Structure formats: structure tokens, C-alpha cells
Amino acid sequence: MQPLISVVIPVWNGEKSLECCLRSVMAQSVKDLEIIVVDDGSTDGTWALMERLAAEDDRIRPVHRENGGVSEARNTALPLCRGEFIRFADADDELPPDSMALLLERTRRAGSDLTIAPYVEVMGPVRNVRNLAKRSDSIPTDEYLAFLNRWSNSFYAGVLWNKLFRREIIEKNQVQFISGLHWGEDFAFVCRYLAGAERISYTQALVYDYQRNPGGMTVKQFFDCAR
């Protein structure tokens, strides 16, 4: 049976954080998921952890590959996705319990090709809401591009994990991550995706807990300009 949402999680040496991330996905109020976790050549206990959790929840599909970077790890996952929608997450972050449901409801109600949401930036005990657009309407992609042109360097516009994508658009337009790109690969993917999208929706729902870690995956991709 086709799952509703495919969740793609690349991981490298993530045994300390991956379980919390995966359990937050496993606990989503939307249960019709497949969770594709790509181990990008980890040298710690990541793979053993993935196998243990996959034995506990058959929605988890562990994939192992030689180390090639986050772009190649995600590209490995994309052809395996069977869901109507695709959601990305980083292995050191977590999702609130209704994250999938809120994005899905907004997408379906608006008939949008991409839905964008605010998120919470977590720094130890401090939690800050990051909501650059502060709106909940739907607009044509051309109108959204003006916003993107102004805020292209923001986490809100550029990252993957606060958005819900349609698999059909990714496959039809052969949208992939650029191999060898080690900075801004999220934003490059979003731009390629937008070439095939017609309608963009905003929501005010908080859908992601981003763990602000100076050595983490996302900080390595973007300048310190989260909004």
C-alpha cells in the first residue's frame, strides 16, 4: 500500500541524536508514513540503532551507503520514496506530534504544491519561534519568488525541514540534490522544485524543533541568519 508521506532522514555518526528524532517521527498523529533513514557511512553505532528501531517499527526503512555527503544520501532516498508527499528531517532534530498533520491539512485545503511553516529554534533550555513570513494564505509561485529573492539566505526560505513537498513534482521534474555541493544544497533543491510548482501555501503552525548546534548539519549549510 502506498504510504501518505515519505520521511527522508540522512544520518552520519548520529547514534546520540537519531533515536530521539526517529521516535518523534514514529509518534506522529499521522501514522501512514514510511521513514527512509540513510546511513551515510557512519563509523559509530548508527547502523545498529537503525536496525533495532526498524525491528520495532516496520515503517522504518534503513539504507546503508558509503560516505558521500548529505546530498548523495538524500538522492539515494528519493527513488525509494513511495508517498504522495515527501518530508525531510535532520537526524539531530525533532518533530512536534502533529507536525505532519498540520502541514498535510494546510496543503490539502489549499491544493498547494509546497507548504511552508515556522519552526522553533532550540538552544539548550531556550526555545525561540522563527516565523519570517507571519502569514497563512496561499499565493502563486511567481509571487513567492519575490519573497524568496529578498530572503534567500534565511533558514525559513532555504531549508527543507519546515516544508512539505509533492513527490509527483519531484519525480516529474527530476529534482535532485547537487552532488558535491556542501553549502546551500537545501536551497538549491527548493529552487529546482519551485520550477515545477504552481501554488505555495503558508501556515502559522509550528512544525519542527531545530536543535541549534554550531557543529550541526544545517549550520554548516547556511550563514547565521535564521529568521
C-alpha angles and dihedrals in degrees: 000000000000112000118228097230131021113208116204119201121174116197138184120182090339103143092124096055108019098082093058090049094048094046090053088055093044089053095055116132087232103073099180095094141125115207114207110193115187116200104207098206098299118190097199130064096293096113094049089051091050092051092049093051092043089056088053096046120026092202088077113091110191117204126187125202138162114270110279106142136268096291093056091044091055092044088054090056100045098074088049094056115108101170127111087235134032126216125186127209135176118234095238096053136073139220126225112242096257097040096113094041094052095049092044094050092051093046094051096043092053098034088230130167094214130022121197126198141182120252142199120254109213121203107172106293093350119096120188125184113228112200112154100171099040093197140106106202133106125244140179115268091246090061092047091054090066089057090046092051090057099041103029092127095056126102090228093062101029110042126082104220100073092056141076117218132195113238092211091063092047092051097041093052095035091235111186140157117266110254114235094017107130100175128048095005090138092055093046089054092049091051092050090049093051090060087072099037125095106181132036125196132199126206132188092215117117106234108167142042107213111199104219102222120162089215096042129116100256097046089056089056102049141033118256096273105113112162 
